Amino acid sequence: MQESKEQRYKAFAEQLRHPNGMLGKDVAGKMNKGNRLMNLEAIKELRLSENDQVLEIGMGNGFFVNDILLSDKSIKYFGCDTSLEMVDESILLNAKWVQSGRALFLRADAHHVPFQDGLFDKIFTVNTIYFWQDATKVLSGIKRTLKDNGLLIVSMRPKQVMEQMPVTKYGFNLFTHEDVAQLLADNGFEVIQTVEKDDEDVKMDDIVIKNAYVVITAIKSK
Ligand SMILES: C[S@@+](CC[C@H](N)C(=O)[O-])C[C@H]1O[C@@H](n2cnc3c(N)ncnc32)[C@H](O)[C@@H]1O
């Protein structure tokens, strides 16, 4: 029997939240293309410098790790993701960085980041906030593992874009950049910059969606 449109959207939503199996690898490739600009903008906003220790939460298949590690040879990257397939794919794709000790990938949940206090200069996450069940818990782990003068970058597609995408009614939490600023303020962060840019239109079946992304930079509140 042919899958209905809604069944397809639901299955795709589940893959975006937790890419798995053969389809998960395919979806990860699509995300690399579709989310390229926002990932590169988030990496730019990390303002990478010598000896930075960087954590990415929900790196998918780790496609953009090169863009971080090529910027300076003293930088170290840590990536965590709940999907075992994405961790395995990241290790394969970044084998040379893993072997040289500059990249480490772990299966771990944003709600329980398994790192020591104050380890990171920069923490970033792109397109994962929609799936946080408990933002306070996620942000408390980020705050604990971030150095006092560290940066947090949260990148996402804003609510007004996401609510036009038929997949997002299946388990996505949607935010405006003002919602995220409030969430960060309520959890011990101060937003220092918000960048909102247009992205290429998204086509889903017969729908064309005007696309955009937001990159929010925050520091720990004093
Ligand atoms: C929509 S994909 C985005 C991937 C990539 N960051 C991008 O922008 O293309 C979401 C990723 O976050 C991961 N993820 C979802 N919930 C997570 C959580 N609670 N902790 C860590 N990773 C999570 C998923 O497994 C998936 O790889």
The ligand as an ORCA input file, in Angstrom:
! r2SCAN-3c Opt
* xyz 0 1
  C      17.783     18.002     12.265
  S      19.286     17.164     12.625
  C      20.476     18.495     12.435
  C      21.853     18.021     12.102
  C      22.865     19.145     11.855
  N      23.154     19.842     13.086
  C      22.325     20.113     10.811
  O      22.018     21.259     11.147
  O      22.243     19.733      9.635
  C      19.213     16.986     14.379
  C      20.379     16.192     14.947
  O      20.365     16.342     16.367
  C      20.389     15.077     16.976
  N      19.639     15.176     18.234
  C      18.295     15.270     18.387
  N      17.991     15.364     19.698
  C      19.182     15.353     20.358
  C      19.525     15.415     21.744
  N      18.592     15.499     22.696
  N      20.834     15.364     22.084
  C      21.795     15.258     21.120
  N      21.521     15.176     19.807
  C      20.225     15.230     19.438
  C      19.775     14.128     15.960
  O      20.175     12.793     16.164
  C      20.281     14.719     14.642
  O      21.537     14.200     14.265
*
